[in-house]
Amino acid sequence: MNPKSQAPEGDIKHKLKWLMIYRILFSILLLGSTIILQVGHSSVPLSPALVVLYGLVAAVFLLSFLYGLALYRLKRFRLIAYAQILIDTFIVTVIIFVTGNYSSIFSFLYLVVIIYASILVPIRGTIVIAAVCSIQFGIMVDFEYYGVILPFETDDVLLASAYPWNQVFYKILITITACFAVAFLSSFLSEQVRRTRKELRIMEDHVTRVDKMAAIGEMAAGCLMLIYYSFRADT
């Protein structure tokens, strides 16, 4: 197989390794601080919200272990990247639901997922991830507005149903717009980086070939000089 064709896959594998490390650190920081905040506001040590957050922490560690095994056993790194990103969107959705859903301050996490998706997958894949995030958020808020689901331990005044429908629609629209705007912008920047790296690889290959040709030329010139002086000595 051509080594050049393996370079992008190897690059994805390297990025996935760092993504797993950052995911664990970020999960410990974010979910840990959220658990501390929930403990301070909840009178029940094992309230439903805290149980879900504990489960998310355990799930992140378990998934990271499984991702590590997949990286060493499977060679389809782009497929692994899509699977990780999609699972992360569902984890973010659960975090948002547990921390207030419509009134949650963690809706920005969708944008974080979209940004690192643009680093791992092409622009079409990033747009799909943005659409998945938008659909998940829109469905959650709609269900809350119509009373199908209710976030844990959320005051009635903070529920989506307590706000006018146009304000709820406006927040959904703003979130969706932000998801797609970040997807297009981050994908554009990531494509520029990929194109620059590709051009650098081409230039490096060209310089390597020139160096080899120069070395061959020097050897040939040395051989000719040796033949010339040998001929002069014989004559």
Secondary structure in CASP SS format (residue, H / E / C, confidence):
PFRMAT SS
TARGET T0000
AUTHOR 0000-0000-0000
METHOD secondary structure of the structure
MODEL  1
M C 1.00
N C 1.00
P H 1.00
K H 1.00
S H 1.00
Q H 1.00
A H 1.00
P H 1.00
E H 1.00
G H 1.00
D H 1.00
I H 1.00
K H 1.00
H H 1.00
K H 1.00
L H 1.00
K H 1.00
W H 1.00
L H 1.00
M H 1.00
I H 1.00
Y H 1.00
R H 1.00
I H 1.00
L H 1.00
F H 1.00
S H 1.00
I H 1.00
L H 1.00
L H 1.00
L H 1.00
G H 1.00
S H 1.00
T H 1.00
I H 1.00
I H 1.00
L H 1.00
Q H 1.00
V H 1.00
G H 1.00
H H 1.00
S C 1.00
S C 1.00
V C 1.00
P C 1.00
L C 1.00
S C 1.00
P H 1.00
A H 1.00
L H 1.00
V H 1.00
V H 1.00
L H 1.00
Y H 1.00
G H 1.00
L H 1.00
V H 1.00
A H 1.00
A H 1.00
V H 1.00
F H 1.00
L H 1.00
L H 1.00
S H 1.00
F H 1.00
L H 1.00
Y H 1.00
G H 1.00
L H 1.00
A H 1.00
L H 1.00
Y H 1.00
R H 1.00
L C 1.00
K C 1.00
R C 1.00
F H 1.00
R H 1.00
L H 1.00
I H 1.00
A H 1.00
Y H 1.00
A H 1.00
Q H 1.00
I H 1.00
L H 1.00
I H 1.00
D H 1.00
T H 1.00
F H 1.00
I H 1.00
V H 1.00
T H 1.00
V H 1.00
I H 1.00
I H 1.00
F H 1.00
V H 1.00
T C 1.00
G C 1.00
N H 1.00
Y H 1.00
S H 1.00
S C 1.00
I C 1.00
F C 1.00
S C 1.00
F C 1.00
L H 1.00
Y H 1.00
L H 1.00
V H 1.00
V H 1.00
I H 1.00
I H 1.00
Y H 1.00
A H 1.00
S H 1.00
I H 1.00
L H 1.00
V C 1.00
P C 1.00
I H 1.00
R H 1.00
G H 1.00
T H 1.00
I H 1.00
V H 1.00
I H 1.00
A H 1.00
A H 1.00
V H 1.00
C H 1.00
S H 1.00
I H 1.00
Q H 1.00
F H 1.00
G H 1.00
I H 1.00
M H 1.00
V H 1.00
D H 1.00
F H 1.00
E H 1.00
Y H 1.00
Y C 1.00
G C 1.00
V C 1.00
I C 1.00
L C 1.00
P C 1.00
F C 1.00
E C 1.00
T C 1.00
D C 1.00
D H 1.00
V H 1.00
L H 1.00
L C 1.00
A H 1.00
S H 1.00
A H 1.00
Y C 1.00
P C 1.00
W H 1.00
N H 1.00
Q H 1.00
V H 1.00
F H 1.00
Y H 1.00
K H 1.00
I H 1.00
L H 1.00
I H 1.00
T H 1.00
I H 1.00
T H 1.00
A H 1.00
C H 1.00
F H 1.00
A H 1.00
V H 1.00
A H 1.00
F H 1.00
L H 1.00
S H 1.00
S H 1.00
F H 1.00
L H 1.00
S H 1.00
E H 1.00
Q H 1.00
V H 1.00
R H 1.00
R H 1.00
T H 1.00
R H 1.00
K H 1.00
E H 1.00
L H 1.00
R H 1.00
I H 1.00
M H 1.00
E H 1.00
D H 1.00
H H 1.00
V H 1.00
T H 1.00
R H 1.00
V H 1.00
D H 1.00
K H 1.00
M H 1.00
A H 1.00
A H 1.00
I H 1.00
G H 1.00
E H 1.00
M H 1.00
A H 1.00
A H 1.00
G H 1.00
C H 1.00
L H 1.00
M H 1.00
L H 1.00
I H 1.00
Y H 1.00
Y H 1.00
S H 1.00
F H 1.00
R H 1.00
A H 1.00
D H 1.00
T C 1.00
END
